[in-house]
Amino acid sequence: MSTEQVLVMATVVLLGMTWMFNVAGNATSPWMVESPMNYTHFKNVSLNHTLLQQSKEKWQKIYDATKWTIISDEIRSIKQSKNSAIFNSDETWQLASTTNERSSYTPSVNKMRSRLTFIFRQKLKPQIITASLTSGLIAGYLFSKYKPIIHAETNTSVNVGKRIPTLPTYSMIEVAKHTTREKGYWIAYKDGVYDISSYIENHPGGKLVLTSAGKALESCWKIFTIHNMDHVYEILEEYRIGNLPQGEREANEKDVEKLIDLFQYDPERVNLQENFFIRSQKPFNAETKPSILVSSFLTPVEKFYVRNHMHVPFVSINEYKLEISNEKSTYTLSYDDLREKYQSYTITSALQCAGNRRNAMNNEQQGSVRGSPWYIGAIGNARWTGVKLRDVLESFGLDKEGEYVQFFGLDCETPKRCYGASIPLEKALSDDVLIVYEMNNELLTRDHGYPLRILVPGTIGARSVKWLNRIIVSDKEADSHWQKFDYKVLPLSTKQPQKIDFDNTPALQEANVNSAICYPASNEDGNKIKVLSVQPNDEDIKNKKLTIKGYALSGGGRQIQNVQISLDHGKTWYQTELEQLAQPYMRAWAWTLWTYHIPFNDIPSQPFDIVCRAMDTHCNCQPDTTIGIWNILGVMNNAWHKITLQIDEKFLTKDQ
C-alpha cells in the first residue's frame, strides 16, 4: 500500500470519526445519543392484553354469552372496565432524528478543515502509518456497523418511564386522542409517553393492542408482573416520544389502586421454594427441581411443574358445562354427565413444555431467545384418568368430518382471547387422547386444570389445554395466538418473527427425543450454576462410585432405546441403566428414568463435564449442541445436556 493510499485512508477514517463524535454531541459514546428524536422501529412485540375490570351489567352479558362459570361473589366485585397492553420482545430498533435535530449535531466546516490541515502537515513516520492502518480498520468497521443505527442511551433498571427533560410534554388527554391508524397509537407508562404505531403494522398479533391505545400501562403491568423485567422495559423505552405533565403519573397510579387483581383468586400454593424454581408469579410458572424429578417414577401432583398463561379461573362445578360442536351443531355435557356416561381409562404419560431447557439455547454467537427461562424441570410424569375424546366425539356423530379438533380453556384475558390449541383429527381419534379429570388417582387440582383438561400424550404440553370449556371439530386450526403465533420452530436465521409468514409455518405437535441429568443437583437455580461442587453420599462412598441420574423421553409414542453418558465430551460413551414401563409399540407415553455409577477412580480431580444423550426406537438422537436447532422462540431444545462437577478431592484420594 502506498503512502498516498495510507494518507487517504487515514483522512477518511479521521473524517468519519470526527463526524461521529460531533453527531454524538454530549453523549457518552460516539454512537449512543440521548436526544429528542422521532422513533422509527421495526419491532416484534408479543402482546398480551387482559380484561381487568368490567361493569356489573357488561360482565353479566359476557358471562351469558360465553358460559363462563365464575363465582357470583367475584362478579359482584367487578365494577368497571380497563384494558391495557404488555410487550415481550428482544429485537433491535432504529431511531431516526429529524432534519432540524440532525443539523444541530453537524460538525462545522472550520472544525473539519482544521483537522484535515493537521493531518496533511504531519511528517508520516512508519509508526504513524501503522497506527493509521490499525485505527482505519477498527474505526471503519465500527463506522460501517453503527452508522445506520443510533441508539438512545437508557438504563432500563432506572430510566424506564423516567422524565427526560429534552423530550416534549403530552397530556393524557393528548394520549387519548391517538387511537387510530391516521393519528397513531400512543400509550403512557409512569412519566413517559410512547408511540407504538409501528407495532400495530409489523407484528402478526398487533391488532390486539388497539384496545389499550390512548391509556396507561400501569394497570396491566400491575397484574401481569411477568413482564416487569429489564428487557421488556428496554423494549418499551424504544418507543419513547415524550413525557406526561407533572401530576398525571400520580393520577394513573391512583387508578391502579382501584384495580381488581384476578390473580388474587389463584390457588394457595405451599412449599414452593422447596419444590420449584419459580419463573414468574403472575401468571404463575414454576419448574420442578431436578433432584425431585428423579426421586420417583411418578411426579407427585404438588411437585409437578406449573405452566399458566393467565390467571387460574374459578369454576362452579354445578354450573359447569363442556361445549362440543362443529359448524352445524352444538352439544353440552355437565361434569357428571361426562363421568357417568362414558367409560374411564387411565394412562401413564409424561407432559413437557415445548420450552423446556430453553435457557440453554442462549449463546453469544446466535443471541438470546424469548420466553420463560426454563432449565430442565418443565416436565413431569403422571397417571391420568379420564374418558377418551374419541368416545365423546363419536357419541355426537362428530368424528366423520373435519381436519382438526380445537380446544379452548376458561383462562381468558378477554371473552374473545382465551387460551386455545388444536390437534389433527386423526390424533384426536386415537386411543390415548383423554378428557382428564384425575391426576395420580386424585381429582385435578386448580393449577392443573380442574375440573377437566385435555391430555394429548407424546405431544408438546401446549396442546393439553387446561380448564377445558369448548371442543370444536373444524377444517381449520384453532384461531388462537398460542396456536398461530407461538409454539413454532422458526428458521434458524430469523431474529425478527414479524417478518415470518406464520400461516405457512407449521404448529408444533409431537415432542422430540430428549434427556437431562438431574442428579447430582443443587437447590439453587441450575441456570445460574457453572460448576456444581459435590460430596458423594454415604451409599456412593460405600460403593466407591458416584451416582448420576436423569430422565429421557421421546414424542409420538416412541420408546427410549438407550441413554448414554460421556465424561470426555463425546469421545467415549457409557450405557446407563433404564427404568421404564412396558408399553405397547408406538404408545410409549411415559418417560424413562436412567442411572449410571461412575467409579471414583475414573473421576478427574479437577472440574469435569458430564453429558448425556438418548436414542428412541426409531433411532432419533439428540444433537451435540444447540447451534443447528437454535430458534428465536426457544422451543424444542434437545441438545446434549451438560453439567460440570467438582468432586471433593478427599473422596478421590482417600485410601479406600
C-alpha positions as CSV (number, residue, x, y, z in Angstrom):
1,M,0.0,0.0,0.0
2,S,1.4,3.4,-1.0
3,T,1.9,6.4,1.3
4,E,-0.8,8.2,-0.7
5,Q,-3.3,5.4,-0.1
6,V,-2.5,5.3,3.6
7,L,-2.9,9.0,3.8
8,V,-6.3,8.8,2.0
9,M,-7.4,6.0,4.4
10,A,-6.4,7.9,7.5
11,T,-8.0,11.1,6.2
12,V,-11.3,9.3,5.5
13,V,-11.2,7.5,8.9
14,L,-10.5,10.6,10.9
15,L,-13.1,12.5,9.0
16,G,-15.6,9.8,9.7
17,M,-14.7,9.7,13.4
18,T,-14.9,13.5,13.5
19,W,-18.4,13.3,12.1
20,M,-19.5,10.6,14.6
21,F,-18.1,12.4,17.6
22,N,-19.8,15.6,16.6
23,V,-23.0,13.8,15.9
24,A,-22.8,12.3,19.4
25,G,-22.7,15.7,20.9
26,N,-22.8,15.3,24.7
27,A,-23.4,11.6,24.6
28,T,-21.1,9.2,26.4
29,S,-20.3,7.2,23.3
30,P,-19.9,8.1,19.6
31,W,-22.9,6.0,18.7
32,M,-25.2,6.5,21.7
33,V,-27.3,9.6,21.6
34,E,-29.8,10.8,24.1
35,S,-31.8,13.5,22.3
36,P,-35.4,14.3,21.3
37,M,-35.9,12.1,18.3
38,N,-38.7,10.7,16.2
39,Y,-38.6,6.9,16.6
40,T,-38.8,4.6,13.7
41,H,-38.8,1.0,14.9
42,F,-39.4,-2.4,13.4
43,K,-40.4,-4.5,16.3
44,N,-41.7,-7.9,17.1
45,V,-43.7,-7.2,20.2
46,S,-45.7,-10.2,21.5
47,L,-48.8,-8.8,23.1
48,N,-50.9,-10.0,25.9
49,H,-53.8,-7.8,27.0
50,T,-56.3,-8.6,29.7
51,L,-59.8,-7.7,30.8
52,L,-59.1,-6.2,34.2
53,Q,-62.5,-4.9,35.2
54,Q,-66.0,-5.0,33.8
55,S,-69.2,-3.2,34.9
56,K,-71.7,-5.5,36.5
57,E,-74.1,-5.4,33.6
58,K,-71.5,-5.7,30.9
59,W,-69.8,-8.6,32.7
60,Q,-73.2,-10.4,33.0
61,K,-73.7,-10.2,29.2
62,I,-70.2,-11.7,28.7
63,Y,-70.9,-14.4,31.2
64,D,-74.2,-15.3,29.5
65,A,-72.6,-15.3,26.0
66,T,-69.6,-17.3,26.8
67,K,-70.9,-19.6,29.6
68,W,-68.1,-18.6,31.9
69,T,-68.5,-20.3,35.3
70,I,-67.3,-17.7,37.7
71,I,-68.3,-17.5,41.4
72,S,-71.0,-14.9,41.8
73,D,-69.1,-13.1,44.6
74,E,-66.4,-12.3,42.1
75,I,-68.9,-11.0,39.5
76,R,-70.3,-8.6,42.1
77,S,-66.8,-7.3,43.0
78,I,-66.1,-6.1,39.4
79,K,-67.1,-2.5,38.9
80,Q,-65.5,-1.0,35.8
81,S,-63.6,-1.8,32.6
82,K,-60.0,-1.1,31.8
83,N,-57.8,-2.6,29.1
84,S,-54.0,-2.4,28.7
85,A,-51.2,-3.9,26.8
86,I,-47.9,-5.5,27.6
87,F,-44.9,-6.3,25.5
88,N,-42.4,-9.0,25.1
89,S,-39.6,-8.9,22.6
90,D,-35.8,-8.8,22.2
91,E,-35.3,-7.2,18.7
92,T,-33.1,-4.4,17.7
93,W,-34.6,-1.0,17.0
94,Q,-33.8,2.1,15.0
95,L,-34.1,5.8,15.7
96,A,-34.1,8.4,13.0
97,S,-33.7,12.1,14.0
98,T,-35.5,14.9,12.1
99,T,-33.6,17.1,9.8
100,N,-33.6,20.0,12.2
101,E,-32.4,17.9,15.1
102,R,-29.7,16.2,13.0
103,S,-28.4,19.6,11.8
104,S,-27.7,20.7,15.3
105,Y,-25.1,18.0,15.6
106,T,-23.5,18.6,12.2
107,P,-19.7,19.4,12.6
108,S,-18.7,22.8,11.4
109,V,-16.7,23.2,8.2
110,N,-14.0,25.0,10.2
111,K,-13.5,22.0,12.5
112,M,-13.2,19.6,9.6
113,R,-10.8,22.0,7.8
114,S,-8.6,22.3,10.9
115,R,-8.4,18.5,11.3
116,L,-7.5,18.0,7.6
117,T,-4.9,20.7,7.8
118,F,-3.4,19.0,10.8
119,I,-3.3,15.6,9.1
120,F,-1.6,16.9,5.9
121,R,1.1,18.9,7.8
122,Q,2.3,15.8,9.7
123,K,5.5,14.0,8.7
124,L,4.4,10.5,8.1
125,K,6.5,8.1,10.0
126,P,6.2,4.2,10.0
127,Q,4.6,4.4,13.4
128,I,2.0,6.9,12.2
129,I,1.3,4.8,9.2
130,T,0.9,1.6,11.3
131,A,-1.4,3.5,13.8
132,S,-3.4,4.9,10.9
133,L,-3.9,1.5,9.4
134,T,-5.0,0.0,12.7
135,S,-7.3,2.8,13.5
136,G,-8.6,2.7,10.0
137,L,-9.6,-0.9,10.2
138,I,-11.2,-0.6,13.6
139,A,-12.9,2.7,13.1
140,G,-14.0,1.8,9.6
141,Y,-15.6,-1.4,10.9
142,L,-17.4,0.5,13.7
143,F,-18.4,3.2,11.3
144,S,-19.9,0.8,8.8
145,K,-21.6,-1.2,11.5
146,Y,-23.1,1.5,13.6
147,K,-23.8,4.3,11.2
148,P,-27.3,3.2,10.3
149,I,-28.4,2.8,13.9
150,I,-28.2,5.4,16.6
151,H,-29.3,4.1,19.9
152,A,-30.8,6.2,22.7
153,E,-28.8,5.7,25.9
154,T,-31.0,4.1,28.5
155,N,-30.6,2.2,31.8
156,T,-33.7,0.1,31.9
157,S,-33.5,-0.7,35.6
158,V,-33.5,3.1,36.4
159,N,-34.7,5.1,33.4
160,V,-37.9,3.3,32.2
161,G,-40.6,5.9,32.3
162,K,-38.4,8.4,33.9
163,R,-38.8,12.1,32.9
164,I,-36.4,13.2,30.1
165,P,-36.2,17.0,30.1
166,T,-35.3,17.2,26.4
167,L,-38.5,15.5,25.3
168,P,-41.8,17.3,24.6
169,T,-44.8,17.0,27.0
170,Y,-48.1,15.4,26.2
171,S,-51.1,15.2,28.5
172,M,-53.2,12.1,28.9
173,I,-55.9,14.0,27.0
174,E,-53.5,14.2,24.1
175,V,-52.5,10.5,24.5
176,A,-56.2,9.5,24.5
177,K,-56.6,11.1,21.0
178,H,-54.1,8.7,19.5
179,T,-56.2,5.6,19.0
180,T,-56.5,5.4,15.2
181,R,-54.2,4.5,12.4
182,E,-54.3,8.0,11.0
183,K,-53.3,9.7,14.3
184,G,-51.1,6.8,15.5
185,Y,-51.4,4.6,18.7
186,W,-50.0,6.1,21.9
187,I,-49.7,4.8,25.4
188,A,-48.3,6.1,28.7
189,Y,-46.2,4.5,31.4
190,K,-45.0,6.3,34.5
191,D,-43.8,9.7,33.3
192,G,-43.3,8.5,29.7
193,V,-45.4,8.7,26.5
194,Y,-44.9,6.1,23.8
195,D,-45.8,5.8,20.2
196,I,-46.4,2.1,19.4
197,S,-47.9,2.6,15.9
198,S,-45.3,0.5,14.1
199,Y,-46.0,-2.4,16.4
200,I,-49.5,-2.5,15.0
201,E,-48.2,-2.6,11.5
202,N,-45.3,-5.0,11.9
203,H,-46.5,-7.8,14.2
204,P,-49.0,-10.6,13.4
205,G,-50.8,-10.0,16.8
206,G,-50.6,-6.2,16.5
207,K,-54.3,-5.6,16.3
208,L,-54.7,-6.8,19.8
209,V,-53.0,-3.7,21.2
210,L,-55.7,-1.4,19.8
211,T,-57.9,-1.8,22.9
212,S,-55.1,-0.3,25.0
213,A,-54.2,2.7,22.8
214,G,-54.7,6.0,24.5
215,K,-54.3,4.6,28.0
216,A,-51.7,3.9,30.7
217,L,-49.9,0.6,31.1
218,E,-49.7,0.6,34.9
219,S,-53.0,-1.3,35.4
220,C,-51.9,-4.1,33.1
221,W,-48.4,-4.4,34.4
222,K,-49.6,-4.5,38.0
223,I,-51.5,-7.7,37.1
224,F,-49.1,-9.3,34.7
225,T,-45.9,-9.0,36.6
226,I,-44.2,-11.5,34.3
227,H,-43.5,-8.5,32.1
228,N,-41.8,-6.5,34.8
229,M,-38.3,-7.4,33.5
230,D,-35.5,-5.3,32.3
231,H,-35.6,-6.4,28.7
232,V,-39.3,-5.6,28.5
233,Y,-38.7,-2.2,30.0
234,E,-35.9,-1.7,27.4
235,I,-38.2,-2.6,24.6
236,L,-40.9,-0.2,25.8
237,E,-38.4,2.7,26.1
238,E,-37.6,2.3,22.5
239,Y,-41.0,3.7,21.6
240,R,-40.5,6.8,23.8
241,I,-41.6,10.1,22.3
242,G,-42.3,12.4,25.3
243,N,-43.3,13.0,28.9
244,L,-46.5,13.3,30.8
245,P,-47.2,16.6,32.6
246,Q,-46.4,16.8,36.3
247,G,-49.1,15.1,38.4
248,E,-50.6,12.9,35.7
249,R,-48.4,9.9,36.6
250,E,-49.8,10.1,40.1
251,A,-53.4,10.1,38.8
252,N,-52.7,7.0,36.7
253,E,-51.2,5.2,39.8
254,K,-54.3,6.1,41.8
255,D,-56.4,4.4,39.1
256,V,-54.3,1.2,39.6
257,E,-55.3,1.1,43.3
258,K,-58.9,0.5,42.2
259,L,-58.0,-2.4,40.0
260,I,-59.2,-5.9,40.8
261,D,-56.3,-8.3,40.6
262,L,-57.8,-11.5,39.2
263,F,-54.6,-13.4,40.3
264,Q,-55.7,-13.0,43.9
265,Y,-58.0,-15.8,43.2
266,D,-55.2,-18.2,42.2
267,P,-55.0,-21.3,44.4
268,E,-52.9,-21.3,47.6
269,R,-49.5,-22.9,46.9
270,V,-47.3,-24.5,49.5
271,N,-43.6,-25.5,49.7
272,L,-42.8,-23.5,46.6
273,Q,-39.2,-22.8,47.4
274,E,-38.6,-26.4,48.4
275,N,-40.0,-27.9,45.3
276,F,-39.7,-25.4,42.5
277,F,-37.7,-22.8,40.6
278,I,-40.3,-20.1,40.2
279,R,-40.1,-18.4,36.8
280,S,-43.0,-15.9,37.2
281,Q,-45.7,-15.2,39.8
282,K,-48.4,-13.6,37.6
283,P,-49.1,-15.8,35.7
284,F,-47.6,-18.5,37.9
285,N,-45.0,-20.6,36.2
286,A,-42.7,-22.9,38.1
287,E,-40.5,-25.9,37.2
288,T,-39.7,-28.9,39.4
289,K,-36.2,-29.0,40.9
290,P,-34.0,-31.6,39.2
291,S,-33.4,-34.0,42.1
292,I,-37.2,-34.2,42.8
293,L,-37.8,-35.3,39.2
294,V,-35.8,-38.5,39.6
295,S,-36.9,-39.3,43.2
296,S,-39.9,-41.2,41.9
297,F,-41.2,-42.6,38.7
298,L,-44.5,-40.7,39.1
299,T,-44.1,-37.0,39.8
300,P,-46.3,-36.0,42.8
301,V,-49.0,-33.6,41.9
302,E,-47.9,-31.0,44.4
303,K,-44.4,-31.1,42.8
304,F,-45.5,-31.2,39.2
305,Y,-44.4,-28.2,37.1
306,V,-46.9,-25.5,36.5
307,R,-47.3,-23.6,33.2
308,N,-50.0,-21.0,33.3
309,H,-50.6,-18.4,30.6
310,M,-53.1,-16.3,32.6
311,H,-54.8,-16.3,36.0
312,V,-56.4,-19.6,37.3
313,P,-60.2,-19.4,36.7
314,F,-62.7,-20.2,39.4
315,V,-65.2,-22.8,38.3
316,S,-68.6,-23.6,39.9
317,I,-68.9,-27.3,39.2
318,N,-72.7,-27.2,39.5
319,E,-72.9,-24.6,36.6
320,Y,-70.0,-26.0,34.6
321,K,-70.8,-27.2,31.0
322,L,-68.5,-28.6,28.4
323,E,-69.5,-27.5,24.9
324,I,-68.8,-29.8,21.9
325,S,-69.6,-28.6,18.4
326,N,-68.9,-28.3,14.7
327,E,-70.1,-25.8,12.2
328,K,-73.6,-27.3,12.2
329,S,-74.4,-28.5,15.7
330,T,-73.6,-27.7,19.3
331,Y,-73.9,-30.1,22.3
332,T,-73.2,-29.8,26.0
333,L,-72.2,-32.1,28.8
334,S,-72.1,-31.5,32.5
335,Y,-69.2,-32.7,34.6
336,D,-71.3,-35.5,36.0
337,D,-72.6,-36.5,32.5
338,L,-69.0,-36.9,31.3
339,R,-68.0,-39.1,34.2
340,E,-71.2,-41.2,34.3
341,K,-71.9,-41.8,30.6
342,Y,-68.5,-42.7,29.3
343,Q,-66.1,-45.4,30.2
344,S,-63.0,-44.2,32.1
345,Y,-59.4,-45.0,31.1
346,T,-56.0,-44.5,32.8
347,I,-52.6,-44.0,31.1
348,T,-49.2,-43.0,32.4
349,S,-47.8,-40.2,30.4
350,A,-45.1,-37.6,30.6
351,L,-46.0,-34.0,30.0
352,Q,-43.4,-31.5,28.9
353,C,-43.5,-27.8,28.0
354,A,-42.1,-27.1,24.5
355,G,-39.8,-24.5,26.1
356,N,-38.2,-26.9,28.5
357,R,-34.4,-26.3,28.5
358,R,-35.0,-23.0,26.7
359,N,-32.3,-21.1,28.7
360,A,-29.6,-23.3,27.4
361,M,-30.3,-22.1,23.8
362,N,-28.9,-18.6,24.7
363,N,-25.4,-18.2,23.3
364,E,-23.1,-15.3,22.2
365,Q,-22.9,-16.4,18.6
366,Q,-26.7,-16.6,17.9
367,G,-28.1,-14.4,20.7
368,S,-30.8,-14.8,23.3
369,V,-34.1,-16.5,22.8
370,R,-37.5,-15.4,24.0
371,G,-39.8,-16.8,26.7
372,S,-39.6,-18.2,30.2
373,P,-36.0,-19.2,31.0
374,W,-36.8,-22.9,31.8
375,Y,-33.9,-25.1,33.0
376,I,-34.7,-28.8,32.8
377,G,-37.7,-29.0,35.1
378,A,-40.7,-28.1,32.9
379,I,-41.6,-31.7,32.7
380,G,-43.3,-34.4,34.8
381,N,-44.7,-37.9,34.6
382,A,-48.2,-38.9,36.0
383,R,-51.1,-41.3,35.8
384,W,-54.0,-39.6,34.1
385,T,-57.6,-40.8,34.3
386,G,-60.5,-39.7,32.1
387,V,-62.6,-40.6,29.1
388,K,-61.5,-41.0,25.5
389,L,-62.0,-37.9,23.4
390,R,-62.9,-40.3,20.6
391,D,-65.8,-41.7,22.5
392,V,-67.3,-38.3,23.2
393,L,-67.0,-37.2,19.6
394,E,-68.5,-40.4,18.3
395,S,-71.4,-40.1,20.6
396,F,-72.4,-36.9,18.9
397,G,-71.5,-38.0,15.4
398,L,-68.6,-35.5,15.2
399,D,-65.9,-38.0,14.2
400,K,-66.6,-38.2,10.5
401,E,-65.9,-34.7,9.2
402,G,-63.2,-32.0,9.8
403,E,-59.4,-31.9,9.8
404,Y,-58.7,-30.6,13.3
405,V,-60.1,-30.6,16.8
406,Q,-59.8,-27.3,18.7
407,F,-59.7,-26.9,22.4
408,F,-60.4,-23.7,24.4
409,G,-60.0,-23.2,28.1
410,L,-61.6,-20.9,30.7
411,D,-58.3,-18.9,31.2
412,C,-59.2,-15.8,29.2
413,E,-57.8,-12.3,29.0
414,T,-60.9,-11.1,27.3
415,P,-64.1,-13.0,26.1
416,K,-62.5,-13.4,22.7
417,R,-59.0,-14.2,23.8
418,C,-58.9,-17.5,25.7
419,Y,-56.1,-20.0,25.7
420,G,-56.6,-22.4,22.8
421,A,-54.9,-25.1,20.8
422,S,-55.7,-27.8,18.2
423,I,-54.6,-31.2,17.1
424,P,-55.2,-33.2,13.9
425,L,-58.5,-35.1,13.9
426,E,-56.6,-38.3,13.3
427,K,-54.7,-37.8,16.5
428,A,-57.8,-36.8,18.4
429,L,-59.5,-40.1,17.4
430,S,-56.6,-42.2,18.7
431,D,-56.9,-44.4,21.7
432,D,-55.0,-42.3,24.2
433,V,-56.2,-38.7,23.9
434,L,-58.2,-38.2,27.0
435,I,-60.5,-35.7,28.6
436,V,-58.9,-35.9,32.0
437,Y,-60.4,-35.4,35.5
438,E,-57.9,-37.2,37.7
439,M,-54.1,-37.0,38.1
440,N,-52.3,-39.6,40.1
441,N,-55.6,-41.0,41.3
442,E,-56.7,-37.6,42.7
443,L,-59.1,-35.0,41.3
444,L,-57.3,-32.5,39.2
445,T,-56.0,-29.5,41.2
446,R,-56.8,-26.0,40.0
447,D,-53.3,-25.4,38.8
448,H,-53.5,-28.5,36.7
449,G,-56.9,-27.8,35.0
450,Y,-59.8,-28.6,37.4
451,P,-62.4,-29.7,36.5
452,L,-61.3,-31.0,33.1
453,R,-58.3,-30.8,30.8
454,I,-57.2,-32.4,27.6
455,L,-54.3,-34.8,27.6
456,V,-52.5,-35.3,24.3
457,P,-49.7,-37.7,25.1
458,G,-46.5,-37.7,23.1
459,T,-47.2,-34.1,22.1
460,I,-45.9,-30.8,23.4
461,G,-47.7,-29.7,26.6
462,A,-49.2,-26.6,25.0
463,R,-51.8,-28.8,23.2
464,S,-53.1,-30.3,26.5
465,V,-55.4,-27.4,27.3
466,K,-56.4,-26.9,30.9
467,W,-59.8,-25.8,32.3
468,L,-61.4,-27.2,29.2
469,N,-64.5,-25.2,28.1
470,R,-65.0,-25.9,24.4
471,I,-64.2,-28.6,21.9
472,I,-64.7,-27.7,18.2
473,V,-64.4,-30.0,15.2
474,S,-63.3,-27.9,12.3
475,D,-61.5,-27.7,9.0
476,K,-59.1,-25.2,10.5
477,E,-56.6,-25.0,13.3
478,A,-57.6,-23.0,16.4
479,D,-57.7,-19.3,15.8
480,S,-55.6,-18.7,18.9
481,H,-52.4,-16.7,19.5
482,W,-50.8,-19.8,21.0
483,Q,-51.6,-22.0,18.0
484,K,-50.9,-19.5,15.2
485,F,-48.1,-17.3,16.5
486,D,-46.4,-19.3,19.3
487,Y,-45.0,-22.8,19.8
488,K,-43.5,-22.9,16.3
489,V,-39.9,-23.5,15.3
490,L,-38.9,-20.5,13.2
491,P,-36.0,-20.6,10.8
492,L,-32.5,-20.5,12.3
493,S,-31.7,-17.1,10.8
494,T,-34.9,-15.4,12.0
495,K,-34.3,-12.7,14.6
496,Q,-37.5,-10.7,13.7
497,P,-40.5,-13.0,13.8
498,Q,-42.8,-10.3,12.4
499,K,-41.2,-10.9,9.0
500,I,-42.2,-14.6,9.1
501,D,-45.3,-16.0,7.3
502,F,-46.7,-17.7,10.4
503,D,-49.6,-19.2,8.4
504,N,-47.1,-21.3,6.4
505,T,-45.0,-22.2,9.5
506,P,-46.3,-25.5,11.0
507,A,-47.5,-25.5,14.6
508,L,-45.6,-27.9,16.8
509,Q,-47.2,-31.2,17.7
510,E,-45.1,-34.2,18.6
511,A,-42.3,-33.8,21.1
512,N,-38.7,-34.7,20.1
513,V,-36.3,-37.1,21.8
514,N,-34.7,-35.6,24.9
515,S,-32.8,-36.3,28.1
516,A,-31.3,-34.4,31.0
517,I,-29.1,-35.0,34.1
518,C,-31.0,-34.4,37.3
519,Y,-28.7,-35.8,40.0
520,P,-26.3,-34.6,41.4
521,A,-28.1,-31.3,41.6
522,S,-28.2,-28.1,43.6
523,N,-31.1,-26.4,45.3
524,E,-30.0,-23.3,43.5
525,D,-31.3,-22.4,40.1
526,G,-29.5,-24.6,37.6
527,N,-29.4,-21.7,35.1
528,K,-27.0,-19.9,37.4
529,I,-24.6,-22.7,38.4
530,K,-21.5,-23.0,36.3
531,V,-19.7,-25.6,38.4
532,L,-21.5,-27.9,40.9
533,S,-19.5,-28.9,43.9
534,V,-20.4,-32.4,45.0
535,Q,-19.8,-34.5,48.1
536,P,-20.7,-38.2,47.5
537,N,-23.4,-39.6,49.7
538,D,-22.9,-42.4,52.1
539,E,-24.1,-45.0,49.7
540,D,-21.7,-43.8,47.0
541,I,-18.8,-43.8,49.4
542,K,-19.6,-47.3,50.4
543,N,-19.7,-48.4,46.8
544,K,-16.8,-46.2,45.7
545,K,-19.0,-44.9,42.9
546,L,-20.7,-41.6,42.1
547,T,-24.3,-41.9,41.1
548,I,-25.7,-40.0,38.1
549,K,-29.4,-39.9,37.4
550,G,-31.7,-38.3,34.9
551,Y,-34.8,-38.7,32.6
552,A,-35.4,-39.3,28.9
553,L,-38.4,-39.3,26.7
554,S,-39.5,-39.1,23.1
555,G,-42.6,-38.0,21.3
556,G,-45.2,-39.8,19.2
557,G,-45.3,-42.9,21.4
558,R,-41.7,-43.8,20.6
559,Q,-39.9,-45.7,23.5
560,I,-36.5,-44.8,24.6
561,Q,-34.0,-47.4,23.4
562,N,-30.9,-46.2,25.3
563,V,-29.4,-43.4,27.2
564,Q,-25.6,-42.8,27.3
565,I,-23.3,-40.5,29.3
566,S,-19.8,-39.3,28.4
567,L,-17.0,-37.9,30.6
568,D,-14.8,-36.7,27.7
569,H,-17.2,-34.6,25.6
570,G,-18.5,-37.4,23.5
571,K,-15.3,-39.4,22.7
572,T,-16.3,-42.3,25.0
573,W,-19.9,-43.3,25.9
574,Y,-21.3,-45.4,28.7
575,Q,-24.7,-47.1,28.6
576,T,-26.9,-46.3,31.6
577,E,-29.4,-48.5,33.4
578,L,-33.0,-47.7,32.4
579,E,-36.2,-47.7,34.4
580,Q,-39.2,-47.7,32.1
581,L,-42.7,-49.1,31.8
582,A,-43.6,-52.0,29.4
583,Q,-45.8,-50.1,26.9
584,P,-47.4,-51.1,23.6
585,Y,-45.4,-50.3,20.4
586,M,-45.8,-46.6,19.4
587,R,-47.8,-46.0,22.6
588,A,-44.9,-45.4,25.0
589,W,-46.1,-42.2,26.6
590,A,-44.3,-42.4,30.0
591,W,-40.8,-41.1,30.5
592,T,-37.7,-43.2,31.2
593,L,-35.5,-42.7,34.2
594,W,-31.9,-43.7,34.0
595,T,-28.9,-44.2,36.3
596,Y,-25.2,-44.6,36.0
597,H,-22.5,-45.2,38.6
598,I,-19.1,-43.7,37.9
599,P,-16.2,-45.4,39.8
600,F,-14.3,-42.9,41.9
601,N,-11.1,-44.0,40.1
602,D,-12.5,-42.7,36.8
603,I,-13.3,-39.2,38.2
604,P,-10.8,-36.4,37.5
605,S,-9.8,-34.3,40.5
606,Q,-10.4,-31.0,38.5
607,P,-13.9,-29.9,37.4
608,F,-15.1,-32.1,34.6
609,D,-18.2,-32.2,32.3
610,I,-20.8,-34.9,32.1
611,V,-23.0,-35.0,29.0
612,C,-26.0,-37.3,28.3
613,R,-27.8,-38.2,25.1
614,A,-30.8,-40.5,24.4
615,M,-32.0,-42.5,21.4
616,D,-35.5,-43.7,20.7
617,T,-36.7,-46.9,18.9
618,H,-36.7,-45.0,15.6
619,C,-33.0,-44.2,16.2
620,N,-33.8,-40.5,16.6
621,C,-30.8,-39.0,18.5
622,Q,-30.0,-35.7,20.2
623,P,-27.7,-33.2,18.5
624,D,-24.5,-32.4,20.4
625,T,-25.1,-28.6,20.5
626,T,-27.9,-26.1,20.1
627,I,-26.2,-24.3,17.1
628,G,-28.2,-26.1,14.5
629,I,-31.6,-26.1,16.3
630,W,-31.5,-22.6,17.7
631,N,-34.7,-20.6,17.2
632,I,-35.8,-17.2,18.4
633,L,-38.8,-18.6,20.4
634,G,-36.5,-21.0,22.2
635,V,-38.6,-24.2,21.8
636,M,-37.7,-27.9,21.3
637,N,-34.1,-27.7,22.7
638,N,-32.9,-31.3,22.8
639,A,-29.2,-30.9,22.5
640,W,-26.9,-33.0,24.8
641,H,-27.4,-31.9,28.4
642,K,-24.2,-31.0,30.2
643,I,-23.3,-30.3,33.8
644,T,-19.9,-29.5,35.3
645,L,-18.9,-31.2,38.5
646,Q,-16.2,-30.6,41.1
647,I,-15.9,-33.6,43.4
648,D,-14.4,-33.0,46.9
649,E,-10.8,-34.2,46.4
650,K,-10.7,-36.0,49.7
651,F,-13.1,-38.6,48.4
652,L,-10.9,-39.3,45.4
653,T,-7.5,-39.5,47.2
654,K,-8.8,-41.3,50.3
655,D,-7.4,-44.8,50.8
656,Q,-10.4,-46.8,50.2
